[in-house]
Amino acid sequence: MDEDLTGSFPDISFDEVVVALRDEEQPFPARHLYRLSGLEGEELGLIRRVWFGLSPQRRIGILEDLETLAESNTVMQFDAINQIALGDEDSRVRLIAIRALWPSAQVEIVPQLLDLLENDESTEVRAQAAAGLGRFIHLGEMGKIPADTLKQIEERLLGVLDGPSESLIRRRALESLGFSSRPEVPDLIEQAHEDDNEEWIACALYAMGRSADDRWAPVVITSLKDPNLEISREAVRAAGELELSDALPTLVDLLHEEDSELRLAAAWSLSQIGGEGVADALEEYLERTQDEDEIDLIEDALENLTLTHEMAELNILDFSPEDLEDLANPGLSDLTEDEDLPEL
């Protein structure tokens, strides 16, 4: 996708989009991609009929371009076409579709993800489905999907974790269960961390970061400088997710590590935790690097740090219960104790 998608879009008929999709002699114009956002009704039906007549490479290219566009433009929403692609015959297409649906809150895709988790012929697709279901556990913990749907997802993932599936699928299942408050999950995370296999240890740290549970703080901090880079990276990310202020000195030290992925993970985690000296450490990192990708991420981290500080200053714990009631019901605060409440 080489064309610039900034600025206003020209009016493009949907017929033009379909013609361009079918013309595989030419790259699909980037300016047409936005017309695939928010598909419904007749347009969605037409894409469904056209989609499976395209070559696998065409379908892969379209989905990859849509995924890139969605990452840079949150107004764009390509759930409908990605849902079509969940049933694609090519495992590479299914893989991209699951990954691209991560931001989606549409509970209608849960049955499809569960089916892919348990029945897909591709190990990678099943693992990606396990990862994708983590989004819905997170939503369930916030009360944003039905409780019975949350329970079904958790039990199916627990069944995969306890079954004969390949290690990759089981690890992704545990990582998704990291969001869950079910009482058996901490023991499962601890068992994974005690495994001799370094991939399972890294998986456990990933799940710890999602748990919002301070019990894991000592384990995470101890692992920050593990000789195994995969383990140390996951510990660094978990420290940020758990907002472990005790990890700050080590994270600042890690900004000087040779491994760029570890440095950048440390920078982002510092921005999540905040605190005295963090901005200075990130600014110093920004000054010494010449890598454009690193510069972009550090600048993002500095912006996130500002947000972290603003949230800390807001500190809702400073409000009394009476203050919170007034905020929730501003009209009631104007009534004296002797006044009658208005009739509803």
VEXFIVEX-199699 format. One record per residue (C-alpha): residue in one letter; chain; x, y, z. Coordinates in pm, whole numbers, plus 32768, in hexadecimal, padded with zeros to 4 digits. Layout:
! residues N
+------+------+------+------+------+
! code ! unit !   c1 !   c2 !   c3 !
+------+------+------+------+------+
!    a !    A !    X !    Y !    Z !
...
+------+------+------+------+------+
***
This chain:
! residues 344
+------+------+------+------+------+
! code ! unit !   c1 !   c2 !   c3 !
+------+------+------+------+------+
!    m !    A ! 8000 ! 8000 ! 8000 !
!    d !    A ! 80D7 ! 811B ! 7F80 !
!    e !    A ! 7FD5 ! 822C ! 7F43 !
!    d !    A ! 7FA6 ! 8340 ! 8042 !
!    l !    A ! 7E55 ! 831B ! 80F0 !
!    t !    A ! 7E60 ! 8465 ! 81AB !
!    g !    A ! 7D72 ! 857D ! 815B !
!    s !    A ! 7C17 ! 8561 ! 80C5 !
!    f !    A ! 7BAA ! 843A ! 7FF3 !
!    p !    A ! 7B12 ! 845E ! 7E9B !
!    d !    A ! 79B3 ! 83DF ! 7E60 !
!    i !    A ! 79D6 ! 827B ! 7DE6 !
!    s !    A ! 78AF ! 81A1 ! 7D89 !
!    f !    A ! 78A5 ! 8044 ! 7E17 !
!    d !    A ! 7896 ! 7FB9 ! 7CB6 !
!    e !    A ! 79ED ! 8052 ! 7C79 !
!    v !    A ! 7A6F ! 7FA6 ! 7DB1 !
!    v !    A ! 79EE ! 7E53 ! 7D3D !
!    v !    A ! 7A82 ! 7E7F ! 7BE3 !
!    a !    A ! 7BD1 ! 7EDC ! 7C7F !
!    l !    A ! 7BC3 ! 7DAC ! 7D65 !
!    r !    A ! 7B92 ! 7CC1 ! 7C42 !
!    d !    A ! 7CA2 ! 7D5F ! 7B6C !
!    e !    A ! 7DC7 ! 7C9C ! 7BF5 !
!    e !    A ! 7EAA ! 7D18 ! 7AE2 !
!    q !    A ! 7EB9 ! 7E5F ! 7BA3 !
!    p !    A ! 7F04 ! 7EA8 ! 7D12 !
!    f !    A ! 7DC7 ! 7EFD ! 7DD1 !
!    p !    A ! 7DC5 ! 807B ! 7DF1 !
!    a !    A ! 7E01 ! 80EE ! 7F54 !
!    r !    A ! 7CFD ! 8200 ! 7F2C !
!    h !    A ! 7BF5 ! 80F1 ! 7EFE !
!    l !    A ! 7C3D ! 804A ! 804C !
!    y !    A ! 7B69 ! 8138 ! 8119 !
!    r !    A ! 7A31 ! 80C7 ! 805A !
!    l !    A ! 7A5C ! 7F72 ! 80FC !
!    s !    A ! 7A26 ! 800C ! 8253 !
!    g !    A ! 78D9 ! 7FD1 ! 8302 !
!    l !    A ! 7851 ! 7EE5 ! 81FB !
!    e !    A ! 76E5 ! 7E7F ! 821F !
!    g !    A ! 75B2 ! 7E2B ! 8155 !
!    e !    A ! 75D4 ! 7E06 ! 7FDD !
!    e !    A ! 7740 ! 7E74 ! 7FD9 !
!    l !    A ! 779D ! 7D69 ! 80D7 !
!    g !    A ! 76DE ! 7C61 ! 8014 !
!    l !    A ! 7791 ! 7CC4 ! 7ED4 !
!    i !    A ! 78E8 ! 7CAF ! 7F79 !
!    r !    A ! 788B ! 7B5A ! 8006 !
!    r !    A ! 783C ! 7ADE ! 7EA6 !
!    v !    A ! 7976 ! 7B75 ! 7E0E !
!    w !    A ! 7A6B ! 7B1E ! 7F25 !
!    f !    A ! 7A96 ! 79AA ! 7EEC !
!    g !    A ! 7AC9 ! 79DC ! 7D77 !
!    l !    A ! 7C07 ! 7AA1 ! 7DBA !
!    s !    A ! 7D5B ! 79F7 ! 7DC4 !
!    p !    A ! 7DEC ! 79AB ! 7F1D !
!    q !    A ! 7F00 ! 7AA9 ! 7EE6 !
!    r !    A ! 7E00 ! 7BB5 ! 7E90 !
!    r !    A ! 7D38 ! 7B67 ! 7FC9 !
!    i !    A ! 7E71 ! 7B6B ! 80A1 !
!    g !    A ! 7EE6 ! 7CB5 ! 800C !
!    i !    A ! 7D94 ! 7D5C ! 8044 !
!    l !    A ! 7D7F ! 7CEC ! 81AF !
!    e !    A ! 7EE3 ! 7D57 ! 81FA !
!    d !    A ! 7EA0 ! 7EAF ! 8167 !
!    l !    A ! 7D5D ! 7ECF ! 822C !
!    e !    A ! 7E12 ! 7E6A ! 836B !
!    t !    A ! 7F1C ! 7F74 ! 8330 !
!    l !    A ! 7E17 ! 807D ! 82EA !
!    a !    A ! 7D4D ! 8024 ! 8421 !
!    e !    A ! 7E84 ! 8047 ! 84FA !
!    s !    A ! 7EB8 ! 81AC ! 8487 !
!    n !    A ! 7D4B ! 8216 ! 846C !
!    t !    A ! 7C69 ! 81A9 ! 8588 !
!    v !    A ! 7B34 ! 822C ! 84D3 !
!    m !    A ! 7B55 ! 8112 ! 83D5 !
!    q !    A ! 7AA4 ! 7FD0 ! 8434 !
!    f !    A ! 7AD7 ! 7E98 ! 8364 !
!    d !    A ! 7A33 ! 7D93 ! 8445 !
!    a !    A ! 793B ! 7D25 ! 833B !
!    i !    A ! 7A3A ! 7CC7 ! 8233 !
!    n !    A ! 7B19 ! 7C25 ! 8339 !
!    q !    A ! 79F4 ! 7B53 ! 83AE !
!    i !    A ! 79C5 ! 7AD9 ! 824A !
!    a !    A ! 7B37 ! 7A82 ! 8243 !
!    l !    A ! 7B17 ! 79AD ! 837E !
!    g !    A ! 7A78 ! 78A8 ! 829B !
!    d !    A ! 7B82 ! 78BF ! 818F !
!    e !    A ! 7C19 ! 777D ! 8108 !
!    d !    A ! 7D79 ! 780A ! 8126 !
!    s !    A ! 7E09 ! 77F6 ! 8286 !
!    r !    A ! 7EDB ! 792D ! 824C !
!    v !    A ! 7DA1 ! 79F6 ! 8209 !
!    r !    A ! 7CF6 ! 796D ! 8340 !
!    l !    A ! 7E29 ! 79C4 ! 840E !
!    i !    A ! 7E2C ! 7B30 ! 839E !
!    a !    A ! 7CB4 ! 7B50 ! 83D2 !
!    i !    A ! 7CC4 ! 7AD6 ! 853A !
!    r !    A ! 7DE6 ! 7BBE ! 8585 !
!    a !    A ! 7D35 ! 7CE8 ! 84E8 !
!    l !    A ! 7BF8 ! 7CA5 ! 85B2 !
!    w !    A ! 7CAE ! 7CD6 ! 86FF !
!    p !    A ! 7C1A ! 7E34 ! 8738 !
!    s !    A ! 7ABA ! 7DB7 ! 86F0 !
!    a !    A ! 79B8 ! 7DA7 ! 8805 !
!    q !    A ! 78B8 ! 7CEF ! 872F !
!    v !    A ! 7859 ! 7BC1 ! 87FD !
!    e !    A ! 77C6 ! 7B21 ! 86C2 !
!    i !    A ! 7922 ! 7AB2 ! 8659 !
!    v !    A ! 795C ! 79E5 ! 8796 !
!    p !    A ! 78BD ! 78A4 ! 870C !
!    q !    A ! 7998 ! 78BE ! 85D6 !
!    l !    A ! 7AD1 ! 78EC ! 86A9 !
!    l !    A ! 7A74 ! 77C6 ! 8787 !
!    d !    A ! 7A40 ! 76EB ! 8655 !
!    l !    A ! 7B91 ! 7751 ! 85C6 !
!    l !    A ! 7C34 ! 7715 ! 871A !
!    e !    A ! 7BC0 ! 75AF ! 872D !
!    n !    A ! 7B9B ! 753C ! 85C6 !
!    d !    A ! 7C7F ! 75F9 ! 84D9 !
!    e !    A ! 7D80 ! 7525 ! 8424 !
!    s !    A ! 7E8F ! 762D ! 8453 !
!    t !    A ! 7F4C ! 763F ! 859C !
!    e !    A ! 7F96 ! 77AE ! 8561 !
!    v !    A ! 7E28 ! 7802 ! 8524 !
!    r !    A ! 7DBA ! 7747 ! 865C !
!    a !    A ! 7EC1 ! 77FE ! 8727 !
!    q !    A ! 7E55 ! 794D ! 8698 !
!    a !    A ! 7CEB ! 78FC ! 86EC !
!    a !    A ! 7D53 ! 78B1 ! 8852 !
!    a !    A ! 7E02 ! 7A02 ! 885E !
!    g !    A ! 7CD8 ! 7AB5 ! 87C4 !
!    l !    A ! 7BEC ! 7A2D ! 88CC !
!    g !    A ! 7CB6 ! 7AE3 ! 89D4 !
!    r !    A ! 7C18 ! 7C28 ! 895E !
!    f !    A ! 7AC1 ! 7BA3 ! 89BD !
!    i !    A ! 7B34 ! 7B2A ! 8B12 !
!    h !    A ! 7BAE ! 7C8A ! 8B51 !
!    l !    A ! 7A5F ! 7D16 ! 8AE0 !
!    g !    A ! 79AC ! 7C17 ! 8BB9 !
!    e !    A ! 7A71 ! 7C7C ! 8CEC !
!    m !    A ! 79F7 ! 7DE0 ! 8CB1 !
!    g !    A ! 788F ! 7D69 ! 8C90 !
!    k !    A ! 787A ! 7DBD ! 8B1F !
!    i !    A ! 7812 ! 7C68 ! 8A9E !
!    p !    A ! 7715 ! 7B72 ! 8B30 !
!    a !    A ! 7791 ! 7AAC ! 8C5C !
!    d !    A ! 7734 ! 7960 ! 8BBD !
!    t !    A ! 7803 ! 79B5 ! 8A88 !
!    l !    A ! 792E ! 7A09 ! 8B64 !
!    k !    A ! 7905 ! 78C1 ! 8C1F !
!    q !    A ! 78F2 ! 77FD ! 8ADA !
!    i !    A ! 7A32 ! 789D ! 8A55 !
!    e !    A ! 7AEE ! 785E ! 8B99 !
!    e !    A ! 7A82 ! 76F2 ! 8BB0 !
!    r !    A ! 7AD8 ! 76A9 ! 8A45 !
!    l !    A ! 7C31 ! 7746 ! 8A71 !
!    l !    A ! 7C64 ! 7684 ! 8BB4 !
!    g !    A ! 7C08 ! 7549 ! 8AF7 !
!    v !    A ! 7D0B ! 7594 ! 89EB !
!    l !    A ! 7E12 ! 75E5 ! 8AF1 !
!    d !    A ! 7DD5 ! 7499 ! 8B9F !
!    g !    A ! 7DC0 ! 73D2 ! 8A5B !
!    p !    A ! 7EAF ! 733C ! 895C !
!    s !    A ! 7ECB ! 746F ! 887D !
!    e !    A ! 801C ! 74EA ! 8804 !
!    s !    A ! 80E6 ! 75B9 ! 88F9 !
!    l !    A ! 80BA ! 76FB ! 8831 !
!    i !    A ! 7F3D ! 76E3 ! 8845 !
!    r !    A ! 7F42 ! 7694 ! 89B8 !
!    r !    A ! 802C ! 77B7 ! 8A01 !
!    r !    A ! 7F4B ! 78AA ! 8949 !
!    a !    A ! 7E22 ! 7820 ! 8A0C !
!    l !    A ! 7ED3 ! 7867 ! 8B56 !
!    e !    A ! 7F32 ! 79C5 ! 8AE4 !
!    s !    A ! 7DC4 ! 7A10 ! 8A9A !
!    l !    A ! 7D5A ! 797D ! 8BE8 !
!    g !    A ! 7E47 ! 7A75 ! 8C8A !
!    f !    A ! 7D28 ! 7B71 ! 8C71 !
!    s !    A ! 7C40 ! 7A87 ! 8D32 !
!    s !    A ! 7BED ! 7AA7 ! 8EA4 !
!    r !    A ! 7B94 ! 7937 ! 8EC1 !
!    p !    A ! 7C32 ! 78A7 ! 8FFE !
!    e !    A ! 7CED ! 778F ! 8F4B !
!    v !    A ! 7DAA ! 7878 ! 8E62 !
!    p !    A ! 7EC0 ! 78EC ! 8F53 !
!    d !    A ! 7F21 ! 7782 ! 8F96 !
!    l !    A ! 7F32 ! 773F ! 8E20 !
!    i !    A ! 8011 ! 786F ! 8DEF !
!    e !    A ! 80F2 ! 7802 ! 8F0C !
!    q !    A ! 8111 ! 76A3 ! 8E7D !
!    a !    A ! 8175 ! 7733 ! 8D2D !
!    h !    A ! 827A ! 7811 ! 8DD1 !
!    e !    A ! 8310 ! 76E9 ! 8E89 !
!    d !    A ! 8335 ! 7625 ! 8D43 !
!    d !    A ! 8494 ! 75E2 ! 8CC5 !
!    n !    A ! 8430 ! 7655 ! 8B6A !
!    e !    A ! 848C ! 77C3 ! 8B30 !
!    e !    A ! 8367 ! 77F7 ! 8A43 !
!    w !    A ! 8275 ! 7799 ! 8B58 !
!    i !    A ! 8327 ! 7880 ! 8C4E !
!    a !    A ! 8304 ! 79A1 ! 8B58 !
!    c !    A ! 8197 ! 7943 ! 8B24 !
!    a !    A ! 815B ! 794C ! 8C9C !
!    l !    A ! 81F3 ! 7AA8 ! 8CB5 !
!    y !    A ! 8116 ! 7B1C ! 8B96 !
!    a !    A ! 7FE4 ! 7A9C ! 8C53 !
!    m !    A ! 805D ! 7B41 ! 8D95 !
!    g !    A ! 8065 ! 7C90 ! 8CE4 !
!    r !    A ! 7EF8 ! 7C66 ! 8C81 !
!    s !    A ! 7E86 ! 7BFA ! 8DD9 !
!    a !    A ! 7E82 ! 7D4E ! 8E8C !
!    d !    A ! 7EFA ! 7C84 ! 8FB8 !
!    d !    A ! 8013 ! 7D11 ! 908F !
!    r !    A ! 8066 ! 7BB7 ! 9115 !
!    w !    A ! 8147 ! 7B8B ! 8FE6 !
!    a !    A ! 821D ! 7CBE ! 902C !
!    p !    A ! 8347 ! 7C05 ! 90C8 !
!    v !    A ! 8352 ! 7B04 ! 8FAD !
!    v !    A ! 833C ! 7C0F ! 8EA0 !
!    i !    A ! 8449 ! 7CEC ! 8F39 !
!    t !    A ! 8534 ! 7BC5 ! 8F69 !
!    s !    A ! 850C ! 7B6C ! 8DF9 !
!    l !    A ! 8554 ! 7CC6 ! 8D6B !
!    k !    A ! 86C1 ! 7C73 ! 8D29 !
!    d !    A ! 869C ! 7B04 ! 8CDA !
!    p !    A ! 87AF ! 7A8E ! 8BEA !
!    n !    A ! 86A2 ! 7A0B ! 8B00 !
!    l !    A ! 862E ! 7B35 ! 8A32 !
!    e !    A ! 84D1 ! 7AAC ! 89FA !
!    i !    A ! 849E ! 7A8B ! 8B71 !
!    s !    A ! 852F ! 7BE1 ! 8BC4 !
!    r !    A ! 845C ! 7C8A ! 8AB7 !
!    e !    A ! 831C ! 7BF2 ! 8B3E !
!    a !    A ! 837E ! 7C52 ! 8CA2 !
!    v !    A ! 83BB ! 7DB7 ! 8C2F !
!    r !    A ! 8266 ! 7DC7 ! 8B87 !
!    a !    A ! 81BF ! 7D2E ! 8CB9 !
!    a !    A ! 8264 ! 7E30 ! 8D9B !
!    g !    A ! 81C5 ! 7F42 ! 8CCB !
!    e !    A ! 806E ! 7EA0 ! 8CBF !
!    l !    A ! 8075 ! 7E6C ! 8E39 !
!    e !    A ! 8101 ! 7FCD ! 8E6E !
!    l !    A ! 8213 ! 7F52 ! 8F54 !
!    s !    A ! 82C7 ! 8085 ! 8FD9 !
!    d !    A ! 83D0 ! 7FA7 ! 907B !
!    a !    A ! 843B ! 7F44 ! 8F1A !
!    l !    A ! 8493 ! 80A9 ! 8EB3 !
!    p !    A ! 860C ! 80A2 ! 8EFC !
!    t !    A ! 863C ! 7F5E ! 8E3B !
!    l !    A ! 8565 ! 7FD6 ! 8D19 !
!    v !    A ! 8634 ! 8115 ! 8CFD !
!    d !    A ! 876F ! 803F ! 8CF2 !
!    l !    A ! 86D6 ! 7F6D ! 8BDD !
!    l !    A ! 86BA ! 80A0 ! 8AFD !
!    h !    A ! 882E ! 8067 ! 8ABD !
!    e !    A ! 8812 ! 7EF6 ! 8A63 !
!    e !    A ! 889F ! 7E7D ! 891A !
!    d !    A ! 8759 ! 7DD6 ! 88B0 !
!    s !    A ! 867A ! 7EE1 ! 8810 !
!    e !    A ! 8536 ! 7E26 ! 8856 !
!    l !    A ! 858D ! 7E16 ! 89C6 !
!    r !    A ! 85E7 ! 7F89 ! 89CC !
!    l !    A ! 84A0 ! 7FED ! 892C !
!    a !    A ! 83D4 ! 7F08 ! 8A0D !
!    a !    A ! 847B ! 7FAD ! 8B38 !
!    a !    A ! 842D ! 8108 ! 8AAD !
!    w !    A ! 82BC ! 80B6 ! 8A85 !
!    s !    A ! 82A3 ! 8016 ! 8BDD !
!    l !    A ! 8343 ! 814A ! 8C79 !
!    s !    A ! 8237 ! 821C ! 8BD2 !
!    q !    A ! 8128 ! 8140 ! 8C6A !
!    i !    A ! 81B5 ! 815A ! 8DCA !
!    g !    A ! 8228 ! 82C3 ! 8DCF !
!    g !    A ! 82DC ! 8362 ! 8EF2 !
!    e !    A ! 83FD ! 8448 ! 8F3B !
!    g !    A ! 8517 ! 8440 ! 8E3E !
!    v !    A ! 845C ! 8373 ! 8D39 !
!    a !    A ! 842E ! 8495 ! 8C48 !
!    d !    A ! 85A0 ! 84EF ! 8C63 !
!    a !    A ! 8606 ! 8386 ! 8C1D !
!    l !    A ! 8527 ! 8373 ! 8AE9 !
!    e !    A ! 859D ! 84C5 ! 8A6A !
!    e !    A ! 8707 ! 8455 ! 8A8F !
!    y !    A ! 86B7 ! 8317 ! 89CB !
!    l !    A ! 8611 ! 83E9 ! 88BE !
!    e !    A ! 8744 ! 84C6 ! 889C !
!    r !    A ! 883C ! 83AB ! 886E !
!    t !    A ! 877F ! 82D2 ! 8774 !
!    q !    A ! 878C ! 830A ! 85FC !
!    d !    A ! 8696 ! 81F6 ! 85A0 !
!    e !    A ! 8551 ! 8281 ! 8513 !
!    d !    A ! 847B ! 8165 ! 8597 !
!    e !    A ! 850E ! 818E ! 86F3 !
!    i !    A ! 84D7 ! 8305 ! 86E4 !
!    d !    A ! 8368 ! 82D2 ! 868B !
!    l !    A ! 832E ! 81DD ! 87A8 !
!    i !    A ! 83E4 ! 82B1 ! 88AA !
!    e !    A ! 8316 ! 83DE ! 8844 !
!    d !    A ! 81DD ! 8309 ! 886F !
!    a !    A ! 825E ! 829E ! 89C4 !
!    l !    A ! 8290 ! 8409 ! 8A2C !
!    e !    A ! 812B ! 8459 ! 89C3 !
!    n !    A ! 80AE ! 832D ! 8A87 !
!    l !    A ! 817A ! 839E ! 8BB5 !
!    t !    A ! 80C7 ! 84ED ! 8BAC !
!    l !    A ! 7F7A ! 8435 ! 8BB2 !
!    t !    A ! 7FF5 ! 835A ! 8CD2 !
!    h !    A ! 8051 ! 848F ! 8D9C !
!    e !    A ! 7F03 ! 8534 ! 8D51 !
!    m !    A ! 7E47 ! 8400 ! 8DC7 !
!    a !    A ! 7F19 ! 83F3 ! 8F05 !
!    e !    A ! 7EC9 ! 8560 ! 8F4F !
!    l !    A ! 7D56 ! 8522 ! 8F20 !
!    n !    A ! 7D64 ! 840F ! 902A !
!    i !    A ! 7BF8 ! 83C2 ! 9065 !
!    l !    A ! 7C4A ! 8341 ! 91C3 !
!    d !    A ! 7C5D ! 84AA ! 9239 !
!    f !    A ! 7AE4 ! 84C8 ! 920E !
!    s !    A ! 79F9 ! 8477 ! 932D !
!    p !    A ! 78CC ! 8393 ! 92F0 !
!    e !    A ! 77F2 ! 84CC ! 9302 !
!    d !    A ! 78C7 ! 8575 ! 91F7 !
!    l !    A ! 78A4 ! 8447 ! 9113 !
!    e !    A ! 772A ! 844A ! 9142 !
!    d !    A ! 7722 ! 85B9 ! 90E5 !
!    l !    A ! 77F3 ! 8574 ! 8FAD !
!    a !    A ! 770D ! 845A ! 8F44 !
!    n !    A ! 75D0 ! 8525 ! 8F8B !
!    p !    A ! 762B ! 8695 ! 8F63 !
!    g !    A ! 74C1 ! 8707 ! 8F71 !
!    l !    A ! 748B ! 8677 ! 90CD !
!    s !    A ! 75A0 ! 8746 ! 916B !
!    d !    A ! 74D4 ! 8883 ! 913B !
!    l !    A ! 73B7 ! 8802 ! 9217 !
!    t !    A ! 73B6 ! 8853 ! 938C !
!    e !    A ! 7362 ! 8746 ! 9486 !
!    d !    A ! 720D ! 87E4 ! 94BC !
!    e !    A ! 71AF ! 87E8 ! 934E !
!    d !    A ! 70E1 ! 86CF ! 92B9 !
!    l !    A ! 7179 ! 860B ! 919E !
!    p !    A ! 70C7 ! 8646 ! 9053 !
!    e !    A ! 6FCD ! 853E ! 8FF0 !
!    l !    A ! 7040 ! 844B ! 8EE2 !
+------+------+------+------+------+
***
